């Protein structure tokens, strides 16, 4: 018996690398009508594009790469906010479960938003310099924050090729400077930078005990603990943790305890649908180690070591939003991050991660007894990998 099957639909899309992540970028207007608004239809579409949920955790039948860094979708539209060029909405697609997490931003893919906006006609060509740098003002719609992407322009078009090297990315590219404006406090929660009111808390974790923790909402809500307190050195590479189910379960227990204390969830069960936030990271004083590329990182090159988990796995480098949290916490004397970096006031920090090093600038001040950070700055790069259409079964 023959069956009539509907053909796949095709949707204009661009596959881009931003920082140490990559994802599928869409213009809102190019999505099917049902997916142009939040809801089940949009989530189902993006999951099918990526190839989730996939019990094989391989994303063979989709555009995803079966890691938290490569299971991402971005929707760009003309900005609804005064003084901004585009609205940027980010969806973290779960690999093996049927959901899309909209609770936070991707700092790495933020880098690609500026180039995408320019290349896709969101910026009036008359505003662009023939040669120079153009600042794309981005409204990050997930968390209600402003990001400024300083995009290099050559002959009126985005410059992608350059000699800027970013640890965790194989080939050099053109440098894009990102400014995260007023990153402290996760916009969708409306709380302070330190939701518990403390720079360091005693965090009770069922089955583990009490851990010192710095819980901060800057860039993305993040729970920092000391590497030594959980049996690590802070120099671990992915394989040391991601191949250990018991270790991953312990990190998830810490993350859930932190999420509860930060008020991000009300019950532990809610964490299953909020895997993207908060992040969990562990810090240690600077130490020599060999990065995943084989490059030796020397103590003299870094201020501290940081390892962070995303979507339940140790990240191969560092999430951009978590880097903002690291830079912000490092600028505030008394946090675990600041202490690991040697203490005292600072306006920038260079930390070691599994793929190498990263520098983040942030300046913290106290206003009416509350710590605030006006901006965090870091350099990344971005590149178009493919453009055309994605095809999706219906």
C-alpha positions as CSV (number, residue, x, y, z in Angstrom):
1,X,0.0,0.0,0.0
2,X,1.4,3.4,-0.9
3,X,1.0,6.3,1.4
4,X,1.0,9.9,0.5
5,X,3.5,11.8,2.5
6,X,3.8,15.6,2.8
7,X,7.1,17.0,1.5
8,X,9.4,18.7,3.9
9,X,9.1,22.4,4.4
10,X,12.1,24.6,3.9
11,X,13.0,27.6,6.0
12,X,15.6,30.2,5.3
13,X,18.4,29.8,7.9
14,X,22.0,30.5,8.6
15,X,24.3,28.1,10.4
16,X,26.8,30.2,12.4
17,X,29.6,29.8,14.9
18,X,29.7,32.4,17.6
19,X,32.6,32.2,20.1
20,X,32.9,28.5,21.1
21,X,29.3,27.7,20.2
22,X,27.4,27.2,17.0
23,X,23.7,27.3,16.2
24,X,21.0,27.7,13.6
25,X,19.9,31.4,13.1
26,X,16.5,32.4,11.8
27,X,14.8,35.7,11.0
28,X,11.5,35.7,12.8
29,X,9.6,36.5,9.6
30,X,11.0,33.4,7.9
31,X,9.5,31.0,10.4
32,X,6.1,29.3,9.7
33,X,3.3,31.4,11.1
34,X,2.6,29.1,14.0
35,X,6.3,29.3,15.1
36,X,6.4,33.1,14.9
37,X,5.1,33.2,18.5
38,X,6.2,31.4,21.6
39,X,4.6,28.0,22.3
40,X,4.5,24.4,21.5
41,X,4.7,24.8,17.7
42,X,7.9,26.9,17.9
43,X,9.5,24.4,20.3
44,X,8.5,21.4,18.2
45,X,10.0,23.1,15.1
46,X,13.3,23.9,16.7
47,X,13.6,20.5,18.2
48,X,13.1,18.9,14.8
49,X,15.6,21.3,13.2
50,X,18.3,20.3,15.8
51,X,17.3,16.6,15.8
52,X,15.9,16.3,19.4
53,X,14.9,14.5,21.4
54,X,17.5,11.9,20.5
55,X,17.8,8.8,22.7
56,X,21.1,8.1,20.9
57,X,22.5,11.5,21.9
58,X,24.0,11.9,18.4
59,X,21.8,14.3,16.5
60,X,22.3,12.3,13.3
61,X,18.9,13.4,11.9
62,X,19.3,17.1,12.6
63,X,21.5,20.2,12.7
64,X,22.6,19.8,16.3
65,X,26.0,18.5,17.4
66,X,24.9,16.6,20.4
67,X,26.6,18.9,22.9
68,X,25.3,21.9,24.8
69,X,27.5,24.1,22.7
70,X,26.0,22.9,19.4
71,X,22.3,22.3,20.2
72,X,21.2,25.9,19.9
73,X,18.7,28.0,17.9
74,X,18.5,31.8,17.6
75,X,15.6,34.0,16.4
76,X,16.3,37.5,15.2
77,X,13.8,40.3,14.6
78,X,13.7,44.0,14.2
79,X,13.9,45.4,17.7
80,X,10.8,46.3,19.7
81,X,13.0,48.4,22.0
82,X,13.9,52.1,21.5
83,X,17.5,52.6,20.5
84,X,18.2,49.0,19.6
85,X,18.7,47.4,16.2
86,X,17.5,43.8,16.8
87,X,15.8,41.6,19.3
88,X,17.7,38.4,19.9
89,X,15.9,35.3,21.3
90,X,17.9,32.2,22.2
91,X,16.6,28.6,22.6
92,X,18.8,26.0,24.2
93,X,17.5,22.7,22.8
94,X,17.7,19.7,25.1
95,X,19.5,16.8,23.4
96,X,17.7,13.7,24.8
97,X,14.5,15.3,26.2
98,X,11.6,17.0,24.5
99,X,12.0,20.6,25.5
100,X,13.6,24.0,24.6
101,X,15.0,26.0,27.5
102,X,14.3,29.8,27.1
103,X,15.5,30.8,30.5
104,X,18.8,32.4,29.7
105,X,21.2,33.8,27.1
106,X,24.1,32.3,25.1
107,X,27.0,34.7,25.5
108,X,29.0,32.9,22.7
109,X,26.2,33.1,20.1
110,X,25.7,36.7,21.1
111,X,28.8,37.4,19.1
112,X,27.2,36.1,15.9
113,X,24.0,38.3,16.3
114,X,25.8,41.5,15.2
115,X,27.2,40.0,12.0
116,X,23.9,38.2,11.3
117,X,21.9,41.5,11.7
118,X,24.2,43.3,9.3
119,X,24.2,40.6,6.7
120,X,20.5,40.1,6.8
121,X,19.4,43.7,6.3
122,X,18.4,44.6,9.8
123,X,20.9,47.6,9.7
124,X,20.3,50.3,7.1
125,X,23.3,50.1,4.8
126,X,23.7,53.9,4.9
127,X,24.6,53.6,8.6
128,X,27.5,51.3,7.9
129,X,31.0,52.6,7.4
130,X,32.9,51.5,4.3
131,X,35.7,50.4,6.6
132,X,35.8,50.4,10.4
133,X,33.8,49.0,13.2
134,X,30.0,49.2,13.6
135,X,28.3,48.8,17.0
136,X,25.1,46.7,16.7
137,X,22.9,47.3,19.6
138,X,21.1,44.1,20.6
139,X,18.2,43.5,22.9
140,X,18.6,40.1,24.5
141,X,14.9,39.2,24.8
142,X,15.3,36.2,27.1
143,X,16.7,38.2,30.0
144,X,15.9,41.8,29.0
145,X,19.4,43.1,28.7
146,X,21.4,45.1,26.2
147,X,24.5,43.7,24.4
148,X,26.6,45.8,22.0
149,X,28.5,43.9,19.3
150,X,31.4,45.8,17.8
151,X,31.6,44.2,14.3
152,X,34.5,44.9,12.0
153,X,33.5,46.2,8.6
154,X,35.5,46.0,5.3
155,X,34.2,47.5,2.1
156,X,30.8,47.9,3.6
157,X,30.4,44.2,4.6
158,X,31.1,42.1,7.7
159,X,34.8,41.1,8.1
160,X,34.9,37.5,9.1
161,X,38.5,36.5,8.5
162,X,41.3,37.8,10.7
163,X,44.1,36.8,13.0
164,X,42.3,36.9,16.4
165,X,42.7,33.5,18.2
166,X,40.2,32.3,20.6
167,X,41.0,29.3,22.8
168,X,38.5,26.5,22.0
169,X,38.1,27.6,18.4
170,X,40.4,25.8,15.9
171,X,41.0,28.6,13.4
172,X,41.6,32.4,13.8
173,X,39.0,34.9,12.7
174,X,38.2,38.6,13.0
175,X,37.8,40.0,16.5
176,X,34.4,41.1,17.8
177,X,34.3,43.0,21.1
178,X,31.2,42.3,23.1
179,X,29.8,44.6,25.8
180,X,27.2,43.2,28.2
181,X,25.5,46.3,29.6
182,X,24.3,46.2,33.2
183,X,24.8,42.4,33.3
184,X,24.1,42.1,37.1
185,X,20.7,40.6,38.0
186,X,19.0,38.1,35.7
187,X,16.3,40.2,34.1
188,X,13.5,37.6,34.1
189,X,13.8,37.2,37.8
190,X,14.1,40.8,38.8
191,X,16.3,40.1,41.8
192,X,19.6,41.5,42.9
193,X,23.0,40.4,41.7
194,X,23.3,38.2,44.8
195,X,19.9,36.6,45.2
196,X,20.6,35.4,48.7
197,X,22.0,38.7,49.8
198,X,25.4,37.1,50.6
199,X,28.7,37.0,48.7
200,X,29.3,33.5,50.1
201,X,26.7,31.1,51.5
202,X,26.7,27.8,53.2
203,X,24.8,25.7,50.7
204,X,23.3,22.5,52.0
205,X,23.4,19.8,49.2
206,X,21.4,16.6,49.9
207,X,23.8,13.6,49.9
208,X,26.9,15.8,49.7
209,X,26.8,18.1,52.7
210,X,27.5,21.8,53.2
211,X,29.5,23.7,50.6
212,X,30.7,27.2,50.5
213,X,29.1,28.8,47.4
214,X,28.9,32.2,45.7
215,X,25.6,32.4,43.9
216,X,25.4,35.3,41.4
217,X,23.1,36.5,38.7
218,X,25.3,38.3,36.2
219,X,25.4,37.3,32.6
220,X,23.6,34.2,33.7
221,X,22.7,32.8,37.1
222,X,25.7,30.8,38.3
223,X,26.6,28.8,41.4
224,X,30.4,28.8,42.1
225,X,32.0,26.4,44.5
226,X,35.6,25.7,45.4
227,X,37.2,22.9,43.4
228,X,39.0,21.5,46.5
229,X,35.8,21.2,48.4
230,X,34.4,18.7,45.9
231,X,37.6,16.8,45.3
232,X,38.9,18.5,42.2
233,X,41.9,20.7,41.3
234,X,40.3,23.0,38.8
235,X,42.5,21.7,36.0
236,X,40.2,18.9,34.9
237,X,39.4,18.4,31.2
238,X,36.0,17.2,29.9
239,X,36.8,13.5,29.9
240,X,37.7,13.5,33.6
241,X,34.1,14.4,34.5
242,X,31.8,13.7,31.6
243,X,32.7,10.0,31.6
244,X,31.7,9.8,35.3
245,X,27.9,9.5,35.8
246,X,28.3,9.7,39.6
247,X,30.3,13.0,39.3
248,X,27.7,14.5,36.9
249,X,24.9,13.5,39.3
250,X,26.7,15.3,42.2
251,X,27.1,18.4,40.1
252,X,23.4,18.3,39.3
253,X,22.6,18.0,43.0
254,X,24.7,21.1,43.7
255,X,23.0,22.9,40.8
256,X,19.5,22.1,42.0
257,X,20.4,23.1,45.6
258,X,21.7,26.4,44.3
259,X,18.7,27.0,42.0
260,X,16.4,26.5,45.0
261,X,18.4,28.9,47.2
262,X,18.5,31.5,44.4
263,X,14.7,31.3,44.0
264,X,15.0,30.2,40.4
265,X,12.9,27.1,41.0
266,X,10.4,26.2,43.8
267,X,10.8,22.4,43.7
268,X,13.7,20.1,42.7
269,X,11.6,18.6,39.9
270,X,11.4,22.0,38.1
271,X,15.2,21.7,37.4
272,X,14.4,19.1,34.8
273,X,12.8,21.8,32.6
274,X,15.4,24.4,33.5
275,X,18.7,22.8,32.6
276,X,20.2,25.9,31.0
277,X,20.1,27.9,34.2
278,X,21.7,28.2,36.7
279,X,25.2,27.2,35.6
280,X,27.4,25.3,38.0
281,X,31.2,26.2,38.1
282,X,34.1,25.4,40.3
283,X,37.2,27.6,40.9
284,X,40.7,27.1,42.1
285,X,43.9,29.3,42.4
286,X,46.1,29.4,39.3
287,X,47.9,26.2,38.5
288,X,49.9,24.9,35.6
289,X,48.0,22.5,33.4
290,X,47.8,21.1,29.8
291,X,44.7,22.3,27.9
292,X,42.7,19.9,25.7
293,X,44.7,21.2,22.6
294,X,48.0,20.1,24.2
295,X,49.0,23.7,24.9
296,X,50.6,24.2,28.4
297,X,48.9,26.9,30.4
298,X,51.3,28.4,32.9
299,X,50.4,29.7,36.4
300,X,51.9,33.1,35.4
301,X,49.4,33.4,32.5
302,X,46.2,33.2,34.6
303,X,44.6,34.6,37.7
304,X,42.6,31.5,38.5
305,X,41.3,28.2,37.1
306,X,37.5,27.8,36.4
307,X,35.6,24.8,35.1
308,X,31.9,25.1,34.3
309,X,29.1,22.7,33.4
310,X,26.4,23.4,30.8
311,X,23.3,21.2,30.3
312,X,24.7,18.6,32.6
313,X,28.2,18.3,31.1
314,X,31.6,19.9,31.6
315,X,31.9,22.6,28.9
316,X,34.8,22.2,26.5
317,X,35.8,25.8,27.0
318,X,33.7,28.5,28.7
319,X,30.2,29.7,28.1
320,X,30.2,33.4,27.3
321,X,27.5,34.2,29.9
322,X,29.3,32.3,32.5
323,X,32.5,34.2,31.6
324,X,30.5,37.4,32.4
325,X,29.6,35.9,35.8
326,X,33.2,35.0,36.4
327,X,34.5,38.5,35.5
328,X,31.8,40.1,37.6
329,X,32.3,37.9,40.7
330,X,36.1,38.4,40.3
331,X,35.7,42.1,40.6
332,X,33.9,41.9,44.0
333,X,36.2,41.3,47.0
334,X,35.0,38.4,49.1
335,X,33.4,36.1,46.5
336,X,34.9,32.6,46.0
337,X,36.0,33.7,42.5
338,X,37.7,36.8,43.8
339,X,39.4,34.8,46.5
340,X,40.7,32.1,44.1
341,X,42.1,34.9,42.0
342,X,44.1,36.2,45.0
343,X,41.6,38.7,46.4
344,X,41.5,42.5,46.3
345,X,40.0,44.9,43.8
346,X,40.4,44.2,40.1
347,X,38.9,45.4,36.8
348,X,39.8,42.4,34.7
349,X,40.5,38.7,35.2
350,X,42.2,36.1,33.0
351,X,41.1,32.6,33.8
352,X,42.1,29.1,32.6
353,X,39.5,26.8,31.2
354,X,39.7,23.4,29.6
355,X,40.6,24.8,26.1
356,X,43.0,27.6,27.3
357,X,42.5,31.1,28.7
358,X,40.0,33.9,28.5
359,X,40.1,37.5,29.7
360,X,37.0,39.4,30.8
361,X,36.8,43.0,32.0
362,X,34.3,44.1,34.6
363,X,34.2,46.9,37.1
364,X,32.1,46.6,40.2
365,X,30.9,49.4,42.5
366,X,28.6,49.6,45.5
367,X,25.4,51.7,45.3
368,X,23.3,52.0,48.4
369,X,25.0,49.0,49.8
370,X,24.4,46.8,46.7
371,X,27.1,45.6,44.3
372,X,26.5,46.6,40.7
373,X,28.4,46.1,37.5
374,X,27.7,48.5,34.6
375,X,29.3,46.4,31.9
376,X,31.4,43.4,31.2
377,X,33.6,43.2,28.1
378,X,35.2,40.4,26.3
379,X,36.5,39.5,22.8
380,X,35.1,36.7,20.7
381,X,34.8,35.9,17.0
382,X,32.0,34.6,14.7
383,X,31.7,33.1,11.2
384,X,29.0,32.0,8.8
385,X,29.4,28.3,8.3
386,X,26.5,27.7,5.9
387,X,23.5,29.6,4.6
388,X,20.4,28.6,2.7
389,X,17.5,26.6,4.0
390,X,16.9,23.9,6.6
391,X,14.4,21.3,5.6
392,X,11.9,20.1,8.2
393,X,9.5,17.1,8.0
394,X,5.9,18.1,8.9
